[in-house]
């Protein structure tokens, strides 16, 4: 039972266009994992393969020793919840939106949510700090608040695995940290296994226990942030010169970008 | 009971009460006005001219108005939910265009003289063929491209209306008259078999659609979100489209083209009670029925003793209300 989520040699993609190579990795239960890599490296394709949006051409995905490929939509939704890059918006109250997370558990001819459904939705709205605007419309919230509501809905599905596609990419640093702190807390308190695509290498380093670095549709390397985020790996995969140091407080790698002028200054002082 | 459900109950009962009032007013108004207090006596006497007017003319007409209005409201509600666009209705998808073409073919070739049920059958086949065509043409890479589907629907409407013009230009003056009159829309249906069929189809449509009320709530957030919430989105959409084309096709064959009901009613219902399909489906059904009953009274009385085609009333009233609603929405901060 060490491998909770096991991606076993999957490939998937779009006909005639981009497709993934032979992807394999495994996550332990309760791991906070991140997928990193440059644009076009196949992060989103991999995400869609795992979430079931794209059919797998080869390989299989195992969650808690069950083949995910055998799930129907409802079973899949009970086991894994997905938070997209752009949170949904619309004229729906936050409470009604979060309650949609109970849909995978509805019985035939059940038109109304049970008291238990309401209690579960309330619990996760409290946890994500969205209960205070439960009667507001989703469209009246800020982007960060909408993202929190989307996470509350995902939690209401009570999944074993939480998948997030760049949950912080369009948020300011206040909300980035707020969302990631929430995910970290959920990961610790609920023992939830989290797999997310994340662009920002410093955030990935700080929050994730395990990183999967993608390049050209394949896994370039995987491991702890210290193993993966070396300047050699980053320069190789991103074609960009960086400096990596260790954050003195968290002891995790911190990545600094290098400007052209700084490069020439370094060259001059060396030469 | 939760406050939300209490609001829904009050809204539903309010609409039902308004519908009953409209029905009572409609049944007593017309060329021969009949006092409401006399109606029980007339109905129990089972004879005389007033009995005939009530049971053979006005009541079937009211039943038809409710069934057609309810079906159109429901169809609009389904389509707007699936397309996540408040401006679609049976006409924008080409469903009505296909149904009209089917019915026009039956009239030109005189097939309806063999059996009146040929008309609704042709309407349903036309609507279903259109939906099937639109659907297969919009599948790309194994998934449904909704924008493409909408465009193809508009194109099919154009093709169908051109084909109808062609049929009209080669048909006899008598056929031409009946096609034109039927296109304008009328609730005057002497065939009680067709009225019963319409009522049955509309109630069947309401029941089937209501089974999909919660999936529709998820579909409003998009097809892939609905899949993530465990809904079998493409199956649900397929079933909803067949039911929608059944209702729209039979509406067109029985009552002609009555525009704007499917557009305006679901929109108003959403503004009043919100976008939860568990109430808005019922609201659209009752609201559509109410709108057509009232429009029918106006159509019958405004230029009495003559009668306006009901499509004229719904077009003018619906279009005006829609423009007012749109301009009011602009002034408020945009919500969607």
Interface residues (C-beta under 8 A of the other chain):
Chain A: X14 X15 X51 X52 X53 X72 X73 X74 X75 X76 X77 X78 X81 X82 X84 X88 X89 X90 X91 X92 X93 X96 X100 X101 X103 X104 X106 X109 X111 X112 X137 X139 X140 X157
Chain B: X5 X141 X210 X211 X213 X214 X215 X217 X218 X220 X221 X222 X224 X225 X227 X228 X229 X230 X231 X232 X270 X274 X275 X276 X278 X335 X336
